[in-house]
Amino acid sequence: MSIIRDPSLAAQGIKKIEWVKGFMPVLSQFEEQFKKDQPFKGLRIAICLHLEAKTAYMAQVLAAGGAQVAITGSNTLSTKDDICAGLASRGDIAVYAYHDATDEEYWDHLKKALEFKPHIIIDDGGDFVALLHGELAEYGECLLGGCEETTTGINRLKAREREGSLKFPMMAVNDADSKHLFDNVHGTGQSVWDGIMYTTNVMLSGRDVVVAGYGFCGKGVAMRAKGLGARVIVTEINPWRAMEAVMDGFRVMKMDDAAKIGEFFVTVTGNKDVITKRHFEVMRDGAFIANAGHFDVEFSKPDLRSLSTKIENRRPFIEGYYMKDGRVLNVLADGKLVNIVAGNGHPADIMDMSFALQVMGCKHIAENGKSMAPALHKVPVELDRQIAVMKSKAMGLGLDELTPEQEAYFYGSGH
């Protein structure tokens, strides 16, 4: 039985799920295929992702393929109550989530989603994996494997793999080309500024923007800020990425120096304490601080609180921290993912590829999980390419093909 906040929102949620479906042609093709083939018949799948419309449609696709599905949210503020209600109203998907749950409720919801002892998991950041390696290890007795959505989750899985403690196979969905080259770059780039600009109602053009981290997500955030007319500064620890940022047209400096200049700060590192007390002390009055990484630790809220005389809600999703010297620093979305908490998340067109990878990753686990080593596995190249080709065709792109002679020249030993 589902645990949601307001069942009366079901009709509204169903409309939103149907809307995004219209922009997800690859996932829709898999839904039709799965209805016929039933690749998940007899299998239980537990999902922990940002619970909004695109995620809900993916859950429906898995259910269409015969799976028994339980779903929960990976972030309490990104969970949409109308989507939960719409999904739960179907009757064949168990939903354990509601918006703005307490930490205790959040973990209870995750535990409920794992209670039916899944065969396959889809994780976002590693919370399912952590539970199945700890207090809920007994719920993993039927587990064939799973898929991980994020860079943060992949890093945690790599750490377990190095330690030799990973108990089951996991697919590195985040690392597939059809994911990180599009979802991470273009999805994050657009959705972050959608969320920030809608929330602040402030123009970006002519502003100084600091992007912490120049991985795939950081590249997208920096690129979109530049396109909107901002002056962009990148901070990095990686010399290759720093040089890449410079050659892409951005300034690169230490956060100690960038903190004095920036009007908007966006952290996209996956790490903690990227912005701390000494940075807050020199920031300009009215600066906006947002996180687009994973957890709400990329800038230190404890440090910010310690410097503040007052904290006040100034607009929805904006908290003003009043400094002793009269400055006000504005924190967006309480330091959680600004693009999902204060916005609508990635565009449906982009998530079409990411969630197509997830469902096909689940299919790969269903077919091969018993023979796969307990390790982090790459998404097979042929599967990744299949999704890219399907998306290209759906977009109406014309792709050339190699002639036999060109294939021999490329891949053969002769000239």
Residue, then its C-alpha position, 0 to 999 in steps of 0.5 A: m500500500s502506497i504512502i503519499r500525502d494527498p490522493s486527491l491530486a491524482a488527476q493533476g499528476i496523471k496529466k503531467i505524466e502524460w505531458v512528458k510522455g509526449f516528449m520521450p519518444v525513445l522511452s515510449q518505443f520501449e514501453e510498446q516493446f516491453k508490453k509485448d515481450q514482458p522482460f520483467k515478468g515475475l521481477r520486483i524493481a525498487i526505484c529511488l530517484h527524484l520523484e517527478a513526472k519523467t521518473a513516474y513515466m519510467a516507472q510505468v514503462l517498467a510496470a508495462g514490462g511486467a515488473q512489480v514496482a516500488i518507488t521512492g524519492s531521492n530528495t524530499l524537496s524534489t518529490k512532487d505530491d501530485i505525481c506521487a498521487g497520479l502514480a499511486s492511483r494506477g494501483d500497480i505501483a507502490v509509492y512511498a514518498y511525499h514532498d518535504a518529508t523529515d529525514e526520519e520519514y525519508w529513510d522510512h520511505l526508502k526502507k519501505a521501497l526495499e521491503f519487498k526484496p527487489h530483484i533490481i534497484i535503480d539508485d540515485g546517489g547510493d542510498f539504496v546501496a548503502l542500506l542494502h550493505g548495512e541495516l537492510a542487508e537481508y532485503g538484498e537476498c533476491l537482488l540480481g543487481g542495479c543501475e546508478e544514475t549519478t556521478t556521486g553514486i558512481n564515485r561511492l560505488k567505485a569506493r566500495e569496489r576498491e574496498g572489495s565490499l560491493k555485494f552485487p553488480m551495478m550498471a554505471v548508467n551515469d557514465a554512458d555517452s547517451k547520459h553524461l554527454f546530454d543529461n549532465v551537460h545540456g540537461t543540467g545547463q538548462s534546468v539549473w538556470d531555469g530554476i535560478m532565474y524563475t526563483t530570483n526573477v533577476m537578469l543574468s546578463g552582465r552578471d559575474v557567475v562562479v561555477a565550482g567544478y568543470g565536469f560534464c555538469g559544470k560545463g553545461v552550467a557555465m556554457r548556458a550562463k555564458g549564452l545568457g550574457a554572464r561573465v563566467i569564472v570557473t573554479e577547479i582542482n583538476p589542471w586538465r579541466a582548468m585548462e579546458a575551461v580557459m580554452d572554452g573562454f572562461r576565467v579560472m581562479k581559486m575560490d578564495d579570489a572568485a568569492k570576492i567577485g561573484e554575484f551568482f555561485v553554483t556548486v557542481t562538484g559532488n564534494k563537500d565544503v567547496i564554499t566555507k566561512r572564509h568565502f562567505e566573509v568576502m562575498r558581495d552583498g546580495a550574492f546568490i548561492a545555489n547547488a547543482g551537485h548532489f547533496d546539500v553539503e557543497f557549501s557549508k550551511p553551518d558556517l553560514r549560520s554561524l556568521s548570520t544574525k538573522i535568517e529570513n525567507r525572502r521569496p519561495f526557495i530563497e533564504g536570506y542570511y543577514m551578516k553582522d556587517g549588514r550584507v545579505l547572502n541569498v541561499l537558493a533551495d536550501g542548498k539542495l538541487v536548485n534545478i529540481v527543488a526550485g525548478n522542473g528538473h531536466p527537460a523531458d527530451i533529455m531525460d528520454m535518453s537517460f531513462a531509456l538507458q535505465v530501463m535497458g540497464c534493468k533489462h540487461i541485469a534481468e537477463n545477465g545479473k546472475s552471471m555478472a560479478p559483484a562490481l561496477h559495470k559499464v553500459p554495453v556500447e551496443l546498448d548505448r549506441q542503440i539508444a543514441v540511434m533511436k533518439s537521432k531518428a526521433m529528432g529527424l537527424g540524417l546519419d551517414e553510414l560507412t561503406p564496406e570499404q570505409e569500414a575496412y579502412f577504419y577497422g581493418s589492418g590494411h590501407 
